[in-house]
Amino acid sequence: MDFALSEDLLEMRDQLRLLVRETVAPRAADIDRRGRVPEDVLAAFREAGLAGKGYPVEYGGSGLGLLGLCLAVEEITKYCCSSGVVLLLTRLPGAPILYGGTAAQKEKYLRGITSGRLRAAFGNTEPQAGSDSAGIRLLAGREGDHYVLNGAKSFVWGAAAADFFVISARTDPESRHGGISMFVVDRDTPGISIDRFEQPMGVRGISLGEVVFSNCRVGAGSLLGRENGGFPLLMKSLNSVRPVVAALGLGLAQGALAYALDYTRERQAFGQPVARFQGTRWKAATLATEIQAARWLVYHAATLVDQGLAGKEHAPYLAMAKLFATELAVKASSEALQMLGGCGYTRAHPLERFYRDARQLTIVEGTSEIQREIIGRAVVGGAIDYL
Ligand SMILES: Cc1cc2nc3c(=O)[nH]c(=O)nc-3n(C[C@H](O)[C@H](O)[C@H](O)COP(=O)(O)OP(=O)(O)OC[C@H]3O[C@@H](n4cnc5c(N)ncnc54)[C@H](O)[C@@H]3O)c2cc1C
């Protein structure tokens, strides 16, 4: 078992650290206040080839695999979760195309993403169904060699900027899991509107909208994979992206702890730096240990996906990484805020933003409860063997 990162990955991480410190870190508070990631940050990401981090070379990607993408997300999210989500959105909508798309769909959409020419968004959640993915109602009615889409997708991250959407839809109303298909739909297709934007607690740099499809006609070339074969494609895609969401949590936890440590080394109380109190040291020790545990869970999960192991059998390990790293992000940002005392609760310091940004991580891409269900079923059912 080799725990060392390759030379290529280490070199990429070191270069990225410089870019993040120069380009992202000074803008993070502004991104939160203004509610968007500015064009020059996106351009810097494009130039550094970050849009193709999670993709194979044959589609214009870096070839550094999901592990490469996770390392990049980790570095960026140490300073700015919204900017980390920009990278998540290069992979979340692309996964169903990668696993189920035709050569032509991959050429158009994946190359569009990796070159930074196209931005994408992913729509599975609906107003009446989130965790229960098989409960979606958006209808894709077949008319000859076309489908007519009617319904809405809610909580679509990046909806405002998207050039295309990857969505799940119901193609057979009589069947639950067996009646779902996945589609890729260009934003400029007639019948698509974004009717409402949410006002989220955190990650304010990324838009969160409800995308409505009204008699939206798409050709059969929009279907991803097999008609009514969308549910397994959706599950594999979601499984494969869990390490990336986990990497958001891992980076955020580190950024929060690092900031609090700097502060407590300077801040004096009772005649000494706050960092010298045992209460501070033990808090830091616990978080550092949990961050190290999260790091190995995330890197291992990303490596599984890179080995093609994102199916049902490996889903519990991908879920463990997501569960642990995202819950750690909430805990670490809360503990770090506490380490600053009153200042932690103000906008003069970034920890209130880290806390707001962390809070969504245990909800998106399958809540913590759903991750525990995936893991718990495998443990209780004996799929994970302990003796
Ligand atoms: C910031 C943000 C960004 C998002 N981005 C996207 C996106 O880009 N695309 C997209 O499709 N969706 C997106 N979502 C939606 C997100 O994936 C859903 O909110 C999430 O899956 C939960 O669904 P729900 O909100 O409908 O909650 P519900 O499914 O209604 O769940 C409500 C509560 O019940 C619990 N629960 C449900 N079922 C079970 C069960 N079987 N066992 C135990 N507890 C259960 C849940 O854990 C939760 O606590 C985003 C959400 C947020 C907040």
The ligand as an SDF file (V2000), in Angstrom:
LIG
                    3D

 53 58  0  0  0  0  0  0  0  0999 V2000
  -26.3270   24.8730   -1.1300 C   0  0  0  0  0  0  0  0  0  0  0  0
  -27.0340   23.7560   -1.8000 C   0  0  0  0  0  0  0  0  0  0  0  0
  -26.6600   23.4060   -3.1020 C   0  0  0  0  0  0  0  0  0  0  0  0
  -27.3330   22.3690   -3.7690 C   0  0  0  0  0  0  0  0  0  0  0  0
  -26.9890   22.0550   -5.0640 N   0  0  0  0  0  0  0  0  0  0  0  0
  -27.6980   21.1350   -5.7390 C   0  0  0  0  0  0  0  0  0  0  0  0
  -27.4620   20.9110   -7.1490 C   0  0  0  0  0  0  0  0  0  0  0  0
  -26.5970   21.5380   -7.7720 O   0  0  0  0  0  0  0  0  0  0  0  0
  -28.2400   19.9980   -7.7780 N   0  0  0  0  0  0  0  0  0  0  0  0
  -29.2120   19.2800   -7.1400 C   0  0  0  0  0  0  0  0  0  0  0  0
  -29.8590   18.4560   -7.7670 O   0  0  0  0  0  0  0  0  0  0  0  0
  -29.4690   19.4750   -5.8060 N   0  0  0  0  0  0  0  0  0  0  0  0
  -28.7380   20.3940   -5.1130 C   0  0  0  0  0  0  0  0  0  0  0  0
  -29.0100   20.6330   -3.7760 N   0  0  0  0  0  0  0  0  0  0  0  0
  -30.0910   19.9170   -3.1400 C   0  0  0  0  0  0  0  0  0  0  0  0
  -29.5940   18.8710   -2.1410 C   0  0  0  0  0  0  0  0  0  0  0  0
  -28.9680   17.8180   -2.8330 O   0  0  0  0  0  0  0  0  0  0  0  0
  -30.8110   18.4160   -1.3400 C   0  0  0  0  0  0  0  0  0  0  0  0
  -31.1950   19.5180   -0.5250 O   0  0  0  0  0  0  0  0  0  0  0  0
  -30.5230   17.2060   -0.4730 C   0  0  0  0  0  0  0  0  0  0  0  0
  -30.3030   16.0630   -1.2820 O   0  0  0  0  0  0  0  0  0  0  0  0
  -31.6620   16.9020    0.5070 C   0  0  0  0  0  0  0  0  0  0  0  0
  -32.8850   16.9000   -0.1330 O   0  0  0  0  0  0  0  0  0  0  0  0
  -34.1100   17.7890    0.4420 P   0  0  0  0  0  0  0  0  0  0  0  0
  -33.5950   19.1580    0.6460 O   0  0  0  0  0  0  0  0  0  0  0  0
  -35.2630   17.5890   -0.4600 O   0  0  0  0  0  0  0  0  0  0  0  0
  -34.3940   17.1790    1.8510 O   0  0  0  0  0  0  0  0  0  0  0  0
  -35.3860   15.9530    2.1660 P   0  0  0  0  0  0  0  0  0  0  0  0
  -35.0630   14.8190    1.2600 O   0  0  0  0  0  0  0  0  0  0  0  0
  -36.7850   16.4600    2.2010 O   0  0  0  0  0  0  0  0  0  0  0  0
  -34.9190   15.5790    3.6200 O   0  0  0  0  0  0  0  0  0  0  0  0
  -35.3280   16.3240    4.7930 C   0  0  0  0  0  0  0  0  0  0  0  0
  -34.6310   15.6970    6.0000 C   0  0  0  0  0  0  0  0  0  0  0  0
  -35.0270   14.3180    6.1120 O   0  0  0  0  0  0  0  0  0  0  0  0
  -33.8900   13.4790    6.1290 C   0  0  0  0  0  0  0  0  0  0  0  0
  -34.1530   12.2150    5.4580 N   0  0  0  0  0  0  0  0  0  0  0  0
  -34.7030   12.0430    4.2280 C   0  0  0  0  0  0  0  0  0  0  0  0
  -34.7590   10.7470    3.9170 N   0  0  0  0  0  0  0  0  0  0  0  0
  -34.2160   10.0780    4.9570 C   0  0  0  0  0  0  0  0  0  0  0  0
  -33.9670    8.6980    5.2460 C   0  0  0  0  0  0  0  0  0  0  0  0
  -34.2590    7.7320    4.3680 N   0  0  0  0  0  0  0  0  0  0  0  0
  -33.4000    8.3850    6.4280 N   0  0  0  0  0  0  0  0  0  0  0  0
  -33.0770    9.3470    7.3330 C   0  0  0  0  0  0  0  0  0  0  0  0
  -33.2900   10.6610    7.1150 N   0  0  0  0  0  0  0  0  0  0  0  0
  -33.8370   11.0340    5.9470 C   0  0  0  0  0  0  0  0  0  0  0  0
  -32.8070   14.2650    5.4140 C   0  0  0  0  0  0  0  0  0  0  0  0
  -31.5110   13.8350    5.7650 O   0  0  0  0  0  0  0  0  0  0  0  0
  -33.1000   15.6800    5.8730 C   0  0  0  0  0  0  0  0  0  0  0  0
  -32.5070   15.9200    7.1160 O   0  0  0  0  0  0  0  0  0  0  0  0
  -28.3540   21.6650   -3.1040 C   0  0  0  0  0  0  0  0  0  0  0  0
  -28.7070   22.0150   -1.7950 C   0  0  0  0  0  0  0  0  0  0  0  0
  -28.0560   23.0440   -1.1460 C   0  0  0  0  0  0  0  0  0  0  0  0
  -28.4680   23.4180    0.2480 C   0  0  0  0  0  0  0  0  0  0  0  0
  1  2  1  0
  2  3  1  0
  2 52  2  0
  3  4  2  0
  4  5  1  0
  4 50  1  0
  5  6  2  0
  6  7  1  0
  6 13  1  0
  7  8  2  0
  7  9  1  0
  9 10  1  0
 10 11  2  0
 10 12  1  0
 12 13  2  0
 13 14  1  0
 14 15  1  0
 14 50  1  0
 15 16  1  0
 16 17  1  0
 16 18  1  0
 18 19  1  0
 18 20  1  0
 20 21  1  0
 20 22  1  0
 22 23  1  0
 23 24  1  0
 24 25  2  0
 24 26  1  0
 24 27  1  0
 27 28  1  0
 28 29  2  0
 28 30  1  0
 28 31  1  0
 31 32  1  0
 32 33  1  0
 33 34  1  0
 33 48  1  0
 34 35  1  0
 35 36  1  0
 35 46  1  0
 36 37  1  0
 36 45  1  0
 37 38  2  0
 38 39  1  0
 39 40  1  0
 39 45  2  0
 40 41  1  0
 40 42  2  0
 42 43  1  0
 43 44  2  0
 44 45  1  0
 46 47  1  0
 46 48  1  0
 48 49  1  0
 50 51  2  0
 51 52  1  0
 52 53  1  0
M  END
$$$$
